[in-house]
Amino acid sequence: METKTKKFKRDILNWYNNNKRDYSWRETNDPWKILLLETISQQTQLDRADTYFKLFIEEFPSPATMASSSLKKVLILWSGLGYNNRARRLYESSKILSEKGFDELYPNFEVLPGVGPYTNNAILSFAYGEKVITRDVNVDRVFSRYFGLNNVENFVHNNKQPLLNRVSSRDLNQAIMDFGSMVCKSKNPLCSTCVLEKNCEKNIVKIKKSKETFSGSNRELRGALLKLLLNENIASLETIQKNLKTDKVKLLKAVSTLEKDGLITIKKNNLVEINS
């Protein structure tokens, strides 16, 4: 296994040196930039996430600048990304970070709203140079296929030292993520031109995903409702229903989930207001 691991690192880092995607945040060790990028890129293609990242970092170059702004302003900038509760969590995190700072929270960034093991490790690797593996779906897929694994978590735990020995965790993590996105794709992987193909176990498992249709979904209605309130600030349920051309049951469900996520407030006389 150790020899196979060495070959894996050598081949994937060589591939990365010749094929890595050029982004402004690639070489940064600013934990705020990394948190921004990782939050924005969830459920989002990286090129699109990069566009939004540039908008956000220009408007909010530090946690303090976002914390002194408003949730409404963050949501306006977020518009089009979907999953708006990510924006709220980012805003809440900025308030914590404007008082405590990353160094004070180090190494446990999971105390920040919306930060889980992956984002925590991304900050540790890319900002602090810690020897950790940032496991996302791309990384897990590459490990599973190449090493023939059923349990990637156990593999990473047991092989952390040989995987990260004498390499930059930043380079290795970004190399595997790029490789999984560009070559070892979930559908139609490019095995015939893959630099790892010779030693790969080709443990390709087809996973059927049930995907909700966006058109007519609660997600679509939530987005439309939030967009309306970003323009109007406050509106009655009757006005919202008329503007969005939806039935009352679906509207009440969307309103309820947005209120639960802390994005809106239901006031007296059936008025709905966006939180600021």
C-alpha positions, 0 to 999 in steps of 0.5 A: 500500500505504501508503494501504491500511495507514493505512486499516487502522490507522484502521478497526481501532483505531476498532473496538477502541476500541468493542469491546475486551474488558475484562480485568484484564491488558489495561493492565498493563506487568508482564512477569510477568503478560504471560508468565503470560497468554500461556503460559496462553492457548496452545491456550485460549479467552481467557475461560477463560485469564483465569479461570486467570490470576486464580488464578495471579497471586493464588498467584504474584504474582512469579517468585520466589513460583513459584520458591520453590513446587513443580512439583506445586503449579503442576500442581495449579493448572494442572489442567484446562488440558491440555498440562501441559508448559507448566506445567513450562516456566513453572515453570522460567522462574520459577526463571531469572527469580527470579535474573536478572529480565526487564530483565537478559534484555531483549530476548531472552526466548526464553532462557526455556523455552517462549518463542518469537517470539510470546511474546517480541514480546508481552512486548516490546510489552505490557511495554516498548512496543517497536514490534513486531508480535505475530504469532499465528494471528489476526493472520496471518489478518487480515493475509492476508485484508485485504491478500491475502497469501501470505506474512505474515512477509515483509509484516510484515518489509517494512511494520513502519514504516508499520504501527507509525508513530504508533500504540501497538504494544500497542493495534494488536496487541491490536486485531488479535488481538481482531478476528481472534477476534471478527470475522475468524474462521477459520470463518464470518467476519462479513464482512457487518458487518465495518468492514474489508470495503470495502477487504478483499481477502477472501483467504479460504483454507480450511485443513483441519486434522487434529484428534486425537480427545481421547477415548481419546487419549494426551493424555487418558490423560496427563491422567488419569495426572497427575491421579491422581499429583497426588492419590497422589504415587506409585503403581505401574504396576499400580495406575495401570493398574487405576485408569485401566482402560487397557491396558499398551501405552497406559499405558507410552506415556503414562508415557514421554512424561510422563517425557520432558517432565520431569513424572514419574520412573519409580523402582525396582519400577515405581513412578511419582512426580510430580516436585516 
